[in-house]
Amino acid sequence: MSQRLLVTSALPYANGSIHLGHLVEYIQTDVYVRFRRACGDHVTYVCAADSHGTPIELNAAKAGMTPKAFVEKYRAEQHEDFGRFGVEFSTYYTTDSPENARWAYRIYDALKAKGLIYKRSIEQLYCETDRRFLPDRFVKGTCPKCGAKDQYGDVCEVCGTTYDPRDLIDPRCAICGTRPVVRSSDHAYVDLKKAEGVIRGWVEAEGHLEPAVREQVKGWLADLQDWCITRDAPYFGFPVKDPDFPGKFLYVWVDAPIGYLSSAEHYFTAEAPEGERLTAAEFERRYLAEGADARLEHFIGKDILRFHAVFWPAMLWAAGLKRPDRMPVHGHLTVNGEKMSKTRGSFITGRTYLDSGLDPELLRYFYAANLGPSVQDLDLALDEFRNRVNADLANNVANLASRVAALVPRAGAPLAETPEPALVEVTRAALAQARVAYGALEYREVVRVANQVADRCNKRLQEAKPWEDPASAASRALLYSCGKALRGVATILWPVMPRFCDGLATAFGQERPARWDEGFDPFAGGPVTVAAKPPQIARLDPKQVEKLIVVPPEAKAPAPKVAKAASPAETATKATAKPAPPPPPGVIQYDDFAKVELRVAVVRAAERVQGADKLLKLTVEAGDPEPRTVVAGIAQAYPDPAALVGKRIVVVANLAPRPLRGITSQGMLLAAGEPPNLSVVTVADSIAPGTRVK
């Protein structure tokens, strides 16, 4: 039975361009939305530009624009960039809207009616030069715990300590650089302890949060802090209409999540197709009321978890609205194992990626191949990105499609044969596994099973060699099976790569199913033919991927250090110091180990070396432009060499080529044990060939 869902992603701040870190969340959400729609569910996916706050007010002034014009500039740019990465919202609205103002005032009034709002006078840092109270992020100074310099006024990015901005050592205004003073001001606070039972009930209910996330939030609830929801002028936001707080504005984090509700209302009342339009009251009754059967799911990043898992349930409860049915939380994006950095050129915007000429669907695929339901950070290691695309897509799925397309006409298309049972079984199993995995947000498993199907088909082609007699009954049956299996692969991967997968299914005279029901069978339906050229994915080379790293001109290399003259004491110390003892025999230095390049490789073929009882010749893909040959002394451990085909092994990739029995071996594999009881070291199927082993 189909469901109604209202799905949201966190609202990006309308203060700059979309970068690849943003895209982790929006691609994750879009993939989920496409899957649920493919299953027949009615999904509304809303988002908006987060349009209020001090940074927007200040940056708009610097740009010589009004805040509204500044917000609209970035809102339009962000929406366009999302679309180019295949992220399709039902609406992409703004929090600076009449609907959001109405909802924000309603929820404020509801919090006050519940007795949750009270007045507190607080001391804040005030810049006498700029004549304004300074938000946490507009104060910089030295961390009071670790001594790191140039840290923001809320959290140290070096040691992770959170603190009050007044605790900073040598604080300064981030706008003008002068030292701020302390002043007091009255603000509206929410007494969250009065809503603790409601918040805790939502947090602890099964299905709302992943277990690890739930435990983190419960830690905050053990020391629940009240929440300041107003800010002083000047401020770009909604003015508070409460006479108890004259001249104050609602804090941006009050109206930002409310933007989910107002954007959805705007869509249903103003943008939905005519037959799906609702009045505001109908929308609220169907999607937001307590007991409404429509699901509400918020996709967010771990950095905004407290706002969503502690404050937001209290706000919704006060207004008599349902709380989210699920809140998936993802980690951050790193690039080559490090935090994104503008000075290193790894702060990659969506437009930088697009300008490099790389297909946006390749990024969607790489993210999916590394995404699960946990908050683990995702690393865009550029070598692994290239290797994953080359191994999974270029060498496996797209290569299979090209091989089948070349042979089907020679076999006498159209083909309508009895398929090979083994390929039917692996394809149907993959479809069933992928449906479950998508629902659990375990996209890594989706990618794995899709590649398993393509890999099995490629192996059958290698074994059966249908090009030798394509018109034979066996060849026709195999090619028919592979063509239908590709329809299954296209169905599985469509939420991740919709354009590629539509082309893949169409190429063989088929279409994806209008609905991906549990009983969908890709082997049903019409014959296999070649109606169009299958979509191709060219192998990426390092230079293409390196275009993503653009170091700005101002990020110049630091000046070389000038060695200072040693003092007499230092000279004397060096003269009398004993040299470090040599390492024990057999112990190597780190630099020696660092010279060894270990890589994951997938075995594509394995055979005995004639005249050598102990040697096998393996053909492996290790992320290179062409497969490489490895000769290994493991024949006694693997009497059937075919048992190695498809395994992901570890090879020494930078070993000098060596001739063995007339064959040039281009590497060495890792195995454990003593001959003949050897076992080749293997890794998980989810790891792409060419990935470095560290």
N, C-alpha and C positions, 0 to 999 in steps of 0.2 A: 504494500500500500504506500502511495506517495505521501510525502510530507511537505509542509510549508516551512521554509527557513528564512530567517533574516540574518545574514552573515555580514560582519564588518571587519575591516582592518583598521589599525590605529591611524589616526588622522595625521598626515605629515604636515609639519610646520611650514607655513607659506612664507618662508624666509630664505629660500635657496633652491637649488636644483636637486632632483632625485639622484641618489647615488646607489651603488650596487649593494650597500648595506640595507637601504630601504627595501630594495627589490626582493630580498630574501622573504620578507613577510608577505608582500603582495603577490609574488609568484606562488608561495605556499598556499595562500588563500584562494587564488584564482584556480589553481589545480584542483583543490577540494570542491570549489563551486562547480567547475565543469564536470567533475565526476558525479556529484549529486544530481545535476541536471541531466546527465546522460542516463542516470538510473530512473528518471521520470519525476524527480522531486521539483517542486516549485520554489526556486531559490532567488531571493532578492539580495544582491550584493551591493552595499552602499559604502561610500567613503566621502570625505570632504577635506578641504584645506583647513587646517587649524590656524585661525586667522587673527587671534588676539594676543596681547602681551607686550611687554616692554621692548623686546628685541625688534618686533615689527615696527613699533612706533619710532624707535631710534633709527633703524636702517632705512625706513621710508623717508625720514627727514634727510638723512645723508644722500639719498638718491634724488632728492628734490621732488618727491611724490607724496600724495596723500596716502595714509595707510590703506584705504580701500583700493586705490589704484595699484599700490605696491602688491597687495595680497592678490588681486586679480591677475597681475602679470605672472606671478609664480603659480597660482592655481591653474591657469591655462597651460603653462609650460609643463607642469607636473602631469596634468591629465593627458597631454599629448605624449609625453615620454612613457607613461604607463601603457598607453595603447600600443605603442611601438614594440613593447615587450609582451604583447598579447594579454595584458591584464584588462579585463572588460568589466567595468562597474555598471550597475544599473543606473547609478547617478554618481557624479563627483561634484558635491555641493560646497558650501562654505559655512563655517560656524558664525560668521558675521552676517546673519540673516534674520529676518523678522520671525521666522519659525523658531529659530534657536533662542532668540530673546524671550519669546513667549514661554517656551519650555523651561528655560533657565529660571525665570521669575516664578514659574509654577513650583519648581522643585525647591527653590529657596524658601518660598512661603510654606511649603509642606514641611521642610526641616524646622522652620520656626514654630509651626503649629504643633509639632511633636515635642517641642521644648528642647530641641537639640542645639539651638543657636544662643550664644551668650557673648557678652562684650568682655574683652581683655585688653588692657593697656600693655603694649610691648615696646621694648627698646630695639631700635633698628639702626643700621648704619645709614648716615645721611651725607650726601655730597653737597657741601655749601657752594661749590663752584657751579654745579649743574642744577642745584636747587631741587633735589629729588631724593626720596628714599631709594636705596639700592637693593634690587633683588639679589638673591644669592649669587647668581651667575654674573652679576655686574660688580662683584668684589673679587679681587685677586690678592694673593699674599703667600706667605710661607706656611706650609702645613705645620700645625702645632705638635704633631706626633712624630713624623719622620724627617721634618726639616726640608722637604722638597719645595722648591721655589715655584712661583708662578702658578699656584693652584687656585681653583675657583672657591667661592665661599660656602659651598655645601658639602663637597666630598673631594678627597685627595685622589687624583688619578694614579698616583704612584703606590700608596699603601692601602687605599680603599677606605680610610677612616672618614666617617661622617662627623660634622661638627657645625656649630653655630658660626656664622661669618665673623662674629665679634671675637672668636677664638683665634682667628688667623694672626700670625706674626707679621707685623709691618703691612697691614691691609692698605689697599689703594683702590680708588675708583677705576673700574675698567674702561670708563668712558674718557676721563680726562687725566687720570693718573695721580690726582691729589689724594691726600689722606682723608678719609671720611671721619665724621664725628658721630657720636651716639645721641639719638633723639628718641622720644617716646611717641607712640601713636595708638589710638584706639582701633581695634579690629574685631570683626565677627569671627567667632570660632565655633566649630561643630564639636559638641560633646560626644565623641564616638563611644565612650564607655556606656552611654545609655542605649546604644544600638549594638553593643558587643554581642549579645545573644543572637541577633539576626545575622550579623556578619559571620560569626562562628558557625552558625547552622548552615549557611550557604557554603562556606569554605570546606567544612567537613563532610558535606554530602557527596556521595560517590558520583563520579562522572563530570563534575564541574572543573576540577583541576587535576593534573597529573600528580601522583603521590609525592614525588620529590618537591614539586612546587607547593603543594598543600602544606608540607612540613615547614617550608620557608615562611609561608604566610602565617601559620600558627605561631611561629616565633615572634612575629610582629604583634600578634594579638596578645601575647603574654606580657607585652609592655606597650599597650595601646596608647598612642599619643593623640591629643586633640588636634584638630586641623583648622588652620587659618584660611578662610575662604574669601578674604577681601584684600585689596591693594590700594595704595595711595595714588592720587593724581601726581603727575600726568601718567595716564595709562590708556592704552587702546583696548577697550572692552566694553562690557555692559555696565552702566552706572547702577549702583545699588539703589533701590527705591524704598528702602527702609529708613524712616526718619531717625532711627537710632544710630545710623551710620552715614551721616551726611558727607558727601564728597568722596565716598569710597566707590570702588569698582569691584565687580566679581573677578576673582582670580581666574586666569585662563584655564586652570585645571578643573574648574567647576563646569564651565560651559563646553569644554572640549569633548568629554564623553557624552554629554547631552546631545552633541552633534550627531551621534549615531541615530538618535530618535528623530531629531528634526530633519535630518537628511532623508531618512526613510519616509517620513510623513510627506516631505516635499515631493519625493518620487511618486508616491501613490496618489497624491492629490493633483499633481501638475504634469508629470512626465510619463507615467505609465501608459501603455497602449489603452485605447479608449475602453475596451471591454474589461480592463483590469483596474480602472480608476476606482478609488475609494474616497469617501469623505474622511475628514480627520477623525471623526468619532468611530467610523467603521475600521479604519486602520488601527486605532488604539485598541479597540475591542478584539480584533483578530490577532494582533501581533504582540501587544504589550500588557494587556490586562492580566492580573493574577489568574492563573488557570487557563490562559490562552494556549491552544494546542500547537501553535507555530513555535518552532525552536529559535532561540536567540543565541548566536555563537559569535564571540569576539576573539579574533586573532590579534595577539599583541607580542611585543618584545619584552624580555625580562627586565629591561631598565624602567619600565612603566608599570610593573606588576603591582606595586603598593597602591597606586591610584585606582587601579581597576579591581583589585581583589579585596581591598579594605574600604576605601571611600565610596566606590561606585555602588556596591550592594546596599549600603546605608542610604544613599540618595534615592535609589529606586524604591526601596522599602518605604521610605517616608512618603513618597508620592503615590503609593499604592500600586506600583508596577511590578511586573515579574522580574526576577533576577536572571542572569544569563544561564542557559542550560549547559554551556561548555565554554571554557576559556583556554584555548591552546596557547602556549607560551614558547617562543623560540629564543635561541641564543643570538649572539652578535656575529657579524662577519669579520673575519680577519683576512688579510691578503699576504700570502707567502709566510703564514705563521705569525704575523705581527699585526697589531692594531693599525687600522687604516691611517695613513699619514699624508698630508699635503706636501710636506717637504721631501718625502721619499717618492712622491708621485703615485702612491698606492691608494689615495683617496679618489676612487674612480667613479665619475658620474655616469649616469645612464647614457648621456650624449657622447662621452668619451668612448664608451663601448660601441655605440652605434657608428660613430665616425671611424672606428678602426676597421669597419667592414665585416665584423663577425656577426653571424646570424643570431638574433636574440633568442631563438629557440634552443641554441646550444647552451646558453646560460641557464635557461629554464631546466634543461635536462641535467646539467651538472648539479644545480641546486637540489633537484628531486633525488638524484643519486646519492646525496649526502644528508637528506633531511629525514628525521624521525620525529616522534612526538615529544622528545626531551628538550631541555633548555641548553643542550650542548652547543658550543659555538661551532660555526661552520667556517672552514678555512678554504679560501679561494687560492690554493697553491697553483700557480699558473702552469707548471709542468704537469701537474695531475689533471688540471682542466683539459690541457691538450691531449694527454694520454687517454683520458676517459672518452673524449669525443672520438679519437682515432680508433680506439679498441672496440668500443661498444657500437658506435653509430657507423663510422666509415667502414671499418673492417668486418663488422658483424651484420647489423640489420640492413644497412644500405647495400653492402656487398652481396648479401643474400638476394635482395630484390633484383639487383642487376643481373646476377647469374640466372635466376629463374626467368626473368624477362627475356634474356637472350636465348634460352632453350625452349620455352613454351611454343613459339612459332615453329621451331624445327620439329617439335613433337606432334604437330598437327592440331593446333588449337581450333576450336575450344575444347578444353579438357573437362570431362565429367566422369571421373573414375572412382573406384573404391579406394579410399585413402589408406595409407599405412597406419595400422593400429597404434604403433608406438608414438607417431607424431600427433595423432588425434589425442592420445592420452595426455601427452605433455602440454599440448596447447589448451585443452579444456581445464586441466589442473591449474595452469598459469592464470587463466581467466578467473577461476574461482578464488585463487589466492590473492590476486590483485584487487578484487572487489573488497575483500576483508581488509587488506592492507591500506587501501585508500581511506576507508572509514576510520581506521586507527591512526591516520596521518603517517603511516610507515611507508613513505614513498621509496625509501631505499629498497624495500622488498619488491615493490612494483617494478622498479628498474631491473632488479635481479631476475625476476621470473620472465620478464619480456625478453631479456637477453638469453636466458636459458633456452627458450623456444627457438630463437634465431640460431643459436649456437648448435642445437641439436639438428636443425635442418641443414646447416652448413656441413656438419660432420657426415650426415647421410649422403649429401652430394659427393663429398670426397670419397666415401666408401663405395658408392654405387656407380660413380662416373657416368651419369646419363648422357653426357656429350658424345660418348662413344657410339651409342645407339639410341638417340632420343625418341624414336618412334616405337620402341619396344613397349610392351604392356607394363613392364616394371618401371621403366623410365617415366612413362606417362602418369602412372600412379604416384610416383615420387614427386614429380613436378606439380601435379594437382594438389598433393598434400602440402607442399611448400607454399604454393600460392594461397591456399586456404589458411595455413598457419600464419602467413603474413597479414591476413585480414584480422586474425586474433591479436597479433602484435600491434597492429594499428589501433585496434579497439582498446588495448591495455594502455598504450602510451598516448592516446589522444588527449587526455586532460593535460599532459605535460607538453606535448608538441603537436598542437592541433593542425597546423598547416602542413607539416611533414606527413602526419598520419592520414590526413584526408587524401593527399596525393598518393600515398602508399596503397591505400585501399582501392582508389580509383584506377590506378595503373593496371590492376589485374581484373578490370571489369566488374568490380564489386563496390559496395559502399559499406561504411560503418553502419551498425544497426541504428535505427531511429531511437531505440531505447536499449540500454545495456541491462537487460533483465538477467536474473540469476540463471535462467535456462538458455541464455543465448549460446548458439552453437555456430562458430564460423564455418563449419563444414557443411552446413545446410545452405540452401539457396542455389543460385545459378552456377554455371561452369566457370572455369578459370581461363581467361584469355589475356591478351596484352592490349589494353585499350589506350595506353599512353606510356610514355617513358617514366619509369619510377623516379621519384625525387632522389637526388644524389647529395651526399655529404662528403665534401672533399676533406682529405686529411689536413689537419692544421700543422703548420710548421712553427718553430719557435719564434721566428721574426713576427709572424702575425699576432701572436699572443703578447709579445713584448711591447706592442704598440699601446697596450692598455696602461702601461706605466709611463706617465708623462710628468717628469720632474719640472716644476715651475722655474723660470729663470732666476727668481729671487732666492731659490734654495741653493745657494752656492756652497761648494765644498769648504769646510772650515780651513782656516789658514794652518799651514804646517807648524807643529810645535817646535819652538826653538829650545834646544837643549841648554840648560843653564849650567854654569860652571859649578862643579862639586865643591863643597866646603872642605876645609882641611880635615874636619872630623869625619865627613863622609868618605874622603879619600883614604884616611887611616883605617876606617872600618872595612872598606873594600879590600884593602891590602892584607888585612889580617883575617878576613872571612874565609872559612873553609869552603871548598867547592862542594856542591850537592853530591851525595853519593850516587854512583851509577845504579840504574834499576836492576833488580834481580834478573838472573838469566831467564830468557824466554818472555820477559815482560816488555811490551811495546809501548811507545808513547802515543798520545791521542792523535798527533799529526800522522803517525803511521796508519792508524785505523781509518782516519778521515780520507785517506787516498783510495780506499776500497769503495766502489760504487755498487751497492746492492739494489737490484730492481725486481719488481714483480713481473713475471712473464707467463703467458698462457701457452700451453703446448698445443700446437696445431697438428703435428704429425710426429710419429715415433716409429722407428724400424731398427732392426738389427744391422750391425755393421758386418758385412761378409768377411768371414775368416777371422773374426774376433769374438770369442765366447763371452767376453765381459763388457763389450761396448754397445751402446745404443746411440743412434743418431736422432736427435730431436730437432724439429723445426719449431721455433718459438717466436712469439710476438712480445717484444719488450719495450714498446713505445717508440721504436725506430721507424724511419720511413719504410724499411723493408724488413721482412722476417730474418732472423739470424739462425745459424746452425750451431748447436752445442753437442759435442760428443762427450758422453758420460759413461763411466764404468759401473753401470747399475743393471746390466742385462740379467745377472743371476737373480737379482731381487725382483725383477719384473719380466718373467718369462713371456708374458703377453704384453708387448709394448703398447698395444692399443689402450690398455688400462690407464696410461698416462695422458692420453689425449683429452684436452679440456681442463686439465688440472692447472691451477695457478701456482707456479713454483717461484722460488727466489734464485736469481742468477747473479754472479759477479759480472757486471756489464762492461767494466773497463779493463778486463784482462787482455793482454796482447794476444792476437790470433796465434793459434798453434796447430801445425799439421799433425793429424793422427790417422794412420792407415789411409793416407791419400785424401782425407777430408780435413778442411780447415775448420777448426772449432773456434767459435767466436764468443767464448765465455765459459763459465763453470757454474754448475748448479749446486745448491746446498742439500745435503742429505745427512741423516743421523744414523748412527749404528756402525757396525763393522761388517765388511763383506763376509758372506753374501746376504746377511740380514740387514740390509739398508732400507731406509724409508725416506723418500724425497720430502723435503720440507715444503709444505703448502700453506696458502693463506686463503681467506674467505673469498667467495665468488664476487662479493661486492667491491673488491679492490681492483682498480683498473690496471691493466698491463702498463708497465712503464713507471708505476708509482715507486718512489724511492723508499727503501727500507732503512730506517734510521735507528 
